[in-house]
Amino acid sequence: MQTRFNLADNVFANAEVAPDDRVCVWLGAEVMLEYSYSEAVEMLAKRIEEAEVKEVELKEDLSWLRENIIIAEVNTSRSFNYDVRRRRAAGEEATDAVAVASS
């Protein structure tokens, strides 16, 4: 197989790679391990399964979070509306008291 690989920023080299029954898998944090094809496929399939399970858990958590955000917004709105009604009622009482006193 003919391929190009990165030597440094914007510097590439051509290479001919002989077929082999081994593959290197980049795991992250500057860690790369060599596996046989079957081991690599097995490991990657396991990682995919774990990621799919984690995705379901995260979607459930996000759903719960959205629901609680909506509940908090509704409660905040109700508290604000209660305060507005209370202030209006207090303002009307004060207006009535001023009208009675001026009569």
mmCIF file of the C-alpha atoms, coordinates in Angstrom:
data_MODEL
# 
_entry.id   MODEL 
# 
loop_
_atom_site.group_PDB 
_atom_site.id 
_atom_site.type_symbol 
_atom_site.label_atom_id 
_atom_site.label_alt_id 
_atom_site.label_comp_id 
_atom_site.label_asym_id 
_atom_site.label_entity_id 
_atom_site.label_seq_id 
_atom_site.pdbx_PDB_ins_code 
_atom_site.Cartn_x 
_atom_site.Cartn_y 
_atom_site.Cartn_z 
_atom_site.occupancy 
_atom_site.B_iso_or_equiv 
_atom_site.pdbx_formal_charge 
_atom_site.auth_seq_id 
_atom_site.auth_comp_id 
_atom_site.auth_asym_id 
_atom_site.auth_atom_id 
_atom_site.pdbx_PDB_model_num 
ATOM 1   C CA . MET A 1 1   ? 0.000   0.000  0.000  1.00 0.00 ? 1   MET A CA 1 
ATOM 2   C CA . GLN A 1 2   ? 1.296   3.470  -0.867 1.00 0.00 ? 2   GLN A CA 1 
ATOM 3   C CA . THR A 1 3   ? 0.548   6.249  1.614  1.00 0.00 ? 3   THR A CA 1 
ATOM 4   C CA . ARG A 1 4   ? 1.617   9.702  2.716  1.00 0.00 ? 4   ARG A CA 1 
ATOM 5   C CA . PHE A 1 5   ? 2.314   10.456 6.362  1.00 0.00 ? 5   PHE A CA 1 
ATOM 6   C CA . ASN A 1 6   ? 2.993   13.593 8.316  1.00 0.00 ? 6   ASN A CA 1 
ATOM 7   C CA . LEU A 1 7   ? 6.586   14.134 9.458  1.00 0.00 ? 7   LEU A CA 1 
ATOM 8   C CA . ALA A 1 8   ? 6.058   17.639 10.851 1.00 0.00 ? 8   ALA A CA 1 
ATOM 9   C CA . ASP A 1 9   ? 3.791   20.621 10.228 1.00 0.00 ? 9   ASP A CA 1 
ATOM 10  C CA . ASN A 1 10  ? 3.273   20.803 6.456  1.00 0.00 ? 10  ASN A CA 1 
ATOM 11  C CA . VAL A 1 11  ? 5.986   18.187 5.813  1.00 0.00 ? 11  VAL A CA 1 
ATOM 12  C CA . PHE A 1 12  ? 4.818   14.868 4.393  1.00 0.00 ? 12  PHE A CA 1 
ATOM 13  C CA . ALA A 1 13  ? 6.630   11.788 3.137  1.00 0.00 ? 13  ALA A CA 1 
ATOM 14  C CA . ASN A 1 14  ? 5.573   8.994  0.827  1.00 0.00 ? 14  ASN A CA 1 
ATOM 15  C CA . ALA A 1 15  ? 5.880   5.432  2.065  1.00 0.00 ? 15  ALA A CA 1 
ATOM 16  C CA . GLU A 1 16  ? 5.155   1.935  0.921  1.00 0.00 ? 16  GLU A CA 1 
ATOM 17  C CA . VAL A 1 17  ? 3.636   -0.185 3.675  1.00 0.00 ? 17  VAL A CA 1 
ATOM 18  C CA . ALA A 1 18  ? 3.872   -3.954 3.467  1.00 0.00 ? 18  ALA A CA 1 
ATOM 19  C CA . PRO A 1 19  ? 0.772   -5.875 4.549  1.00 0.00 ? 19  PRO A CA 1 
ATOM 20  C CA . ASP A 1 20  ? 0.935   -7.143 8.103  1.00 0.00 ? 20  ASP A CA 1 
ATOM 21  C CA . ASP A 1 21  ? -1.437  -8.769 10.552 1.00 0.00 ? 21  ASP A CA 1 
ATOM 22  C CA . ARG A 1 22  ? -0.798  -6.023 13.116 1.00 0.00 ? 22  ARG A CA 1 
ATOM 23  C CA . VAL A 1 23  ? -2.324  -2.579 13.532 1.00 0.00 ? 23  VAL A CA 1 
ATOM 24  C CA . CYS A 1 24  ? -1.416  0.339  15.805 1.00 0.00 ? 24  CYS A CA 1 
ATOM 25  C CA . VAL A 1 25  ? -4.305  1.996  17.597 1.00 0.00 ? 25  VAL A CA 1 
ATOM 26  C CA . TRP A 1 26  ? -3.969  5.537  18.934 1.00 0.00 ? 26  TRP A CA 1 
ATOM 27  C CA . LEU A 1 27  ? -5.509  5.542  22.432 1.00 0.00 ? 27  LEU A CA 1 
ATOM 28  C CA . GLY A 1 28  ? -4.874  9.195  23.215 1.00 0.00 ? 28  GLY A CA 1 
ATOM 29  C CA . ALA A 1 29  ? -2.587  10.995 25.669 1.00 0.00 ? 29  ALA A CA 1 
ATOM 30  C CA . GLU A 1 30  ? 0.342   10.124 23.406 1.00 0.00 ? 30  GLU A CA 1 
ATOM 31  C CA . VAL A 1 31  ? -0.315  6.393  23.790 1.00 0.00 ? 31  VAL A CA 1 
ATOM 32  C CA . MET A 1 32  ? -0.353  4.038  20.825 1.00 0.00 ? 32  MET A CA 1 
ATOM 33  C CA . LEU A 1 33  ? -0.551  0.265  21.154 1.00 0.00 ? 33  LEU A CA 1 
ATOM 34  C CA . GLU A 1 34  ? -0.028  -2.485 18.629 1.00 0.00 ? 34  GLU A CA 1 
ATOM 35  C CA . TYR A 1 35  ? -2.782  -5.083 18.269 1.00 0.00 ? 35  TYR A CA 1 
ATOM 36  C CA . SER A 1 36  ? -3.561  -7.909 15.947 1.00 0.00 ? 36  SER A CA 1 
ATOM 37  C CA . TYR A 1 37  ? -6.509  -7.181 13.661 1.00 0.00 ? 37  TYR A CA 1 
ATOM 38  C CA . SER A 1 38  ? -8.857  -9.400 15.663 1.00 0.00 ? 38  SER A CA 1 
ATOM 39  C CA . GLU A 1 39  ? -7.791  -7.871 19.002 1.00 0.00 ? 39  GLU A CA 1 
ATOM 40  C CA . ALA A 1 40  ? -8.164  -4.350 17.609 1.00 0.00 ? 40  ALA A CA 1 
ATOM 41  C CA . VAL A 1 41  ? -11.630 -5.055 16.203 1.00 0.00 ? 41  VAL A CA 1 
ATOM 42  C CA . GLU A 1 42  ? -12.690 -6.635 19.512 1.00 0.00 ? 42  GLU A CA 1 
ATOM 43  C CA . MET A 1 43  ? -11.342 -3.722 21.566 1.00 0.00 ? 43  MET A CA 1 
ATOM 44  C CA . LEU A 1 44  ? -12.894 -1.094 19.292 1.00 0.00 ? 44  LEU A CA 1 
ATOM 45  C CA . ALA A 1 45  ? -16.256 -2.916 19.246 1.00 0.00 ? 45  ALA A CA 1 
ATOM 46  C CA . LYS A 1 46  ? -16.216 -2.977 23.058 1.00 0.00 ? 46  LYS A CA 1 
ATOM 47  C CA . ARG A 1 47  ? -15.455 0.757  23.133 1.00 0.00 ? 47  ARG A CA 1 
ATOM 48  C CA . ILE A 1 48  ? -18.338 1.442  20.731 1.00 0.00 ? 48  ILE A CA 1 
ATOM 49  C CA . GLU A 1 49  ? -20.746 -0.544 22.931 1.00 0.00 ? 49  GLU A CA 1 
ATOM 50  C CA . GLU A 1 50  ? -19.591 1.371  26.022 1.00 0.00 ? 50  GLU A CA 1 
ATOM 51  C CA . ALA A 1 51  ? -19.997 4.680  24.188 1.00 0.00 ? 51  ALA A CA 1 
ATOM 52  C CA . GLU A 1 52  ? -23.521 3.776  23.085 1.00 0.00 ? 52  GLU A CA 1 
ATOM 53  C CA . VAL A 1 53  ? -24.500 2.883  26.672 1.00 0.00 ? 53  VAL A CA 1 
ATOM 54  C CA . LYS A 1 54  ? -22.982 6.141  27.887 1.00 0.00 ? 54  LYS A CA 1 
ATOM 55  C CA . GLU A 1 55  ? -24.881 8.042  25.167 1.00 0.00 ? 55  GLU A CA 1 
ATOM 56  C CA . VAL A 1 56  ? -28.196 6.637  26.424 1.00 0.00 ? 56  VAL A CA 1 
ATOM 57  C CA . GLU A 1 57  ? -27.308 7.599  30.016 1.00 0.00 ? 57  GLU A CA 1 
ATOM 58  C CA . LEU A 1 58  ? -26.322 11.117 28.961 1.00 0.00 ? 58  LEU A CA 1 
ATOM 59  C CA . LYS A 1 59  ? -29.553 11.575 26.983 1.00 0.00 ? 59  LYS A CA 1 
ATOM 60  C CA . GLU A 1 60  ? -31.563 10.540 30.060 1.00 0.00 ? 60  GLU A CA 1 
ATOM 61  C CA . ASP A 1 61  ? -29.573 12.960 32.223 1.00 0.00 ? 61  ASP A CA 1 
ATOM 62  C CA . LEU A 1 62  ? -30.124 15.791 29.729 1.00 0.00 ? 62  LEU A CA 1 
ATOM 63  C CA . SER A 1 63  ? -33.847 15.047 29.635 1.00 0.00 ? 63  SER A CA 1 
ATOM 64  C CA . TRP A 1 64  ? -34.017 15.189 33.447 1.00 0.00 ? 64  TRP A CA 1 
ATOM 65  C CA . LEU A 1 65  ? -32.029 18.424 33.433 1.00 0.00 ? 65  LEU A CA 1 
ATOM 66  C CA . ARG A 1 66  ? -34.308 20.045 30.812 1.00 0.00 ? 66  ARG A CA 1 
ATOM 67  C CA . GLU A 1 67  ? -37.363 19.059 32.846 1.00 0.00 ? 67  GLU A CA 1 
ATOM 68  C CA . ASN A 1 68  ? -35.917 20.578 36.006 1.00 0.00 ? 68  ASN A CA 1 
ATOM 69  C CA . ILE A 1 69  ? -34.888 23.764 34.191 1.00 0.00 ? 69  ILE A CA 1 
ATOM 70  C CA . ILE A 1 70  ? -38.484 24.151 32.973 1.00 0.00 ? 70  ILE A CA 1 
ATOM 71  C CA . ILE A 1 71  ? -39.810 23.573 36.504 1.00 0.00 ? 71  ILE A CA 1 
ATOM 72  C CA . ALA A 1 72  ? -37.408 26.184 37.899 1.00 0.00 ? 72  ALA A CA 1 
ATOM 73  C CA . GLU A 1 73  ? -38.424 28.709 35.213 1.00 0.00 ? 73  GLU A CA 1 
ATOM 74  C CA . VAL A 1 74  ? -42.133 28.141 35.912 1.00 0.00 ? 74  VAL A CA 1 
ATOM 75  C CA . ASN A 1 75  ? -41.593 28.567 39.658 1.00 0.00 ? 75  ASN A CA 1 
ATOM 76  C CA . THR A 1 76  ? -39.585 31.748 39.096 1.00 0.00 ? 76  THR A CA 1 
ATOM 77  C CA . SER A 1 77  ? -42.346 33.105 36.870 1.00 0.00 ? 77  SER A CA 1 
ATOM 78  C CA . ARG A 1 78  ? -45.028 32.260 39.447 1.00 0.00 ? 78  ARG A CA 1 
ATOM 79  C CA . SER A 1 79  ? -43.035 33.967 42.211 1.00 0.00 ? 79  SER A CA 1 
ATOM 80  C CA . PHE A 1 80  ? -42.550 37.061 40.065 1.00 0.00 ? 80  PHE A CA 1 
ATOM 81  C CA . ASN A 1 81  ? -46.251 37.183 39.148 1.00 0.00 ? 81  ASN A CA 1 
ATOM 82  C CA . TYR A 1 82  ? -47.237 36.791 42.814 1.00 0.00 ? 82  TYR A CA 1 
ATOM 83  C CA . ASP A 1 83  ? -44.958 39.699 43.742 1.00 0.00 ? 83  ASP A CA 1 
ATOM 84  C CA . VAL A 1 84  ? -46.470 41.864 40.966 1.00 0.00 ? 84  VAL A CA 1 
ATOM 85  C CA . ARG A 1 85  ? -50.021 41.106 42.162 1.00 0.00 ? 85  ARG A CA 1 
ATOM 86  C CA . ARG A 1 86  ? -49.025 41.811 45.784 1.00 0.00 ? 86  ARG A CA 1 
ATOM 87  C CA . ARG A 1 87  ? -47.468 45.162 44.864 1.00 0.00 ? 87  ARG A CA 1 
ATOM 88  C CA . ARG A 1 88  ? -50.474 46.156 42.763 1.00 0.00 ? 88  ARG A CA 1 
ATOM 89  C CA . ALA A 1 89  ? -52.815 45.292 45.629 1.00 0.00 ? 89  ALA A CA 1 
ATOM 90  C CA . ALA A 1 90  ? -50.648 47.300 48.042 1.00 0.00 ? 90  ALA A CA 1 
ATOM 91  C CA . GLY A 1 91  ? -50.572 50.212 45.565 1.00 0.00 ? 91  GLY A CA 1 
ATOM 92  C CA . GLU A 1 92  ? -54.374 50.166 45.153 1.00 0.00 ? 92  GLU A CA 1 
ATOM 93  C CA . GLU A 1 93  ? -54.833 50.195 48.935 1.00 0.00 ? 93  GLU A CA 1 
ATOM 94  C CA . ALA A 1 94  ? -52.477 53.166 49.206 1.00 0.00 ? 94  ALA A CA 1 
ATOM 95  C CA . THR A 1 95  ? -54.344 54.951 46.404 1.00 0.00 ? 95  THR A CA 1 
ATOM 96  C CA . ASP A 1 96  ? -57.676 54.276 48.128 1.00 0.00 ? 96  ASP A CA 1 
ATOM 97  C CA . ALA A 1 97  ? -56.284 55.574 51.437 1.00 0.00 ? 97  ALA A CA 1 
ATOM 98  C CA . VAL A 1 98  ? -55.038 58.780 49.759 1.00 0.00 ? 98  VAL A CA 1 
ATOM 99  C CA . ALA A 1 99  ? -58.437 59.285 48.057 1.00 0.00 ? 99  ALA A CA 1 
ATOM 100 C CA . VAL A 1 100 ? -60.308 58.833 51.371 1.00 0.00 ? 100 VAL A CA 1 
ATOM 101 C CA . ALA A 1 101 ? -57.941 61.203 53.202 1.00 0.00 ? 101 ALA A CA 1 
ATOM 102 C CA . SER A 1 102 ? -58.297 63.936 50.578 1.00 0.00 ? 102 SER A CA 1 
ATOM 103 C CA . SER A 1 103 ? -62.128 63.793 50.647 1.00 0.00 ? 103 SER A CA 1 
# 
